[in-house]
Amino acid sequence: MVWCWTCCCTTLKFTRVSFSRATSPGASLPAGSLVTSFIEASARFPGGTLKTSCGGCTEGASAEAPGATHFRLSRPLGAAHGRCMDSSDTNAAQIAYWNEAAGQTWVDLQDDLDRQIEPLGRAVLEALAPKAGERVLDIGCGCGQSTLTLGDLVGASGSVLGADISKPMLALARARSGGAPQVSYIEADAQTFDFPPAGVDAIHSRFGVMFFENPTAAFTNLRRALRPGGRLAFLCWRDISENPIMTLPMQAAARHLPPAEPPAPGAPGPFAFADPERVRAILTDAGFAEIALARQDMLGGGNTLESALGLALRVGPLGRMLREYPDAGPAALADIRAALAAHLVDGRVRLPSATWIVTARNP
Ligand SMILES: C[S@@+](CC[C@H](N)C(=O)[O-])C[C@H]1O[C@@H](n2cnc3c(N)ncnc32)[C@H](O)[C@@H]1O
């Protein structure tokens, strides 16, 4: 945990801190050393209490807090000064989620998931329109399907970096990308990672940006990675009520399960960006311009009944519930199968989906 000793918030928003003073017994860096990340700082001061200032209070960083190790931000990151953040700003819950049950599930079901999601993502790739030779960042790249497609679009003279927090998904992405030297991956939290400033021409994401605890900080961080004039395009879900593709299995199984707690509006998760005004506000606060949200309504899916059933039991709102109440699965199976079978078109399950294609530009 890192505390801002000036305004008493906890923050992991800094990406580069310069060492200014050490009074704690564990401190060993010479004055003036650069500590480039919280992880590095933690490693250098095991068990120590690190204190830093958030982006909003760099000015006050000359005060002293006896017994603590002080850091001064070398540049402000536009953090909301005075907002008292808790440890959830670390995205710790999502990092655990995508490295445990969810990550391995996505690896196991990668073919069926790609079949279901790829058609939804095409319009985002079209909106981003990557050109040969461009440098692209793919946020929340997961098992790498969109990263590989971006690699084809930018060609051998370009480069694509897929960033994700999930070790198992990144391992599969790397294994799939051996033949494309312009494609690489990094384990990185998009909200806090210190991407090289102005290092890419475009940022893409297919359902990978709705999980940030602090979306404004995340998009501020991502905008810094874009060159001036660089483009952002991502795909996110619209309201849950417009997405039978996500809700039908859950509704079919409902009588076998306790009532599900609806997520708080805007809470990190698939539907965090359902509200277009919220998305506009976040991107505006993060410094983006030319923000546009286009509605996309499609029949999604495309898997056989058995594959769709396999996905329904392990992914999405029902998958989450069944991880908590596994005994309900066998009891609900017939109901879920019948509900999906009612949507078979030419041997494939197809259900309405509603998404936003969001585009913006770094001015
Ligand atoms: C719904 S999955 C989408 C995966 C992939 N884009 C696809 O379309 O198949 C969401 C992805 O976002 C990643 N993710 C969540 N929070 C993240 C963060 N803070 N930084 C980077 N990736 C994140 C997850 O690990 C996961 O791979």
The ligand as a Gaussian input file, in Angstrom:
#p B3LYP/6-31G(d) Opt

LIG

0 1
 C      -13.559000      -9.752000     -21.736000
 S      -11.867000     -10.102000     -21.820000
 C      -11.523000      -9.682000     -23.509000
 C      -10.274000     -10.334000     -24.026000
 C       -9.944000     -10.043000     -25.500000
 N       -9.819000      -8.630000     -25.760000
 C      -10.936000     -10.661000     -26.420000
 O      -11.719000      -9.942000     -27.044000
 O      -10.942000     -11.898000     -26.545000
 C      -11.190000      -8.764000     -20.927000
 C       -9.689000      -8.723000     -20.892000
 O       -9.265000      -7.507000     -20.268000
 C       -8.165000      -7.790000     -19.439000
 N       -8.029000      -6.720000     -18.439000
 C       -8.875000      -6.432000     -17.418000
 N       -8.409000      -5.388000     -16.703000
 C       -7.242000      -4.997000     -17.287000
 C       -6.286000      -3.986000     -17.000000
 N       -6.429000      -3.163000     -15.958000
 N       -5.200000      -3.869000     -17.806000
 C       -5.032000      -4.718000     -18.866000
 N       -5.911000      -5.706000     -19.170000
 C       -7.004000      -5.842000     -18.407000
 C       -8.494000      -9.163000     -18.868000
 O       -7.384000      -9.823000     -18.328000
 C       -9.074000      -9.856000     -20.083000
 O       -8.081000     -10.471000     -20.853000

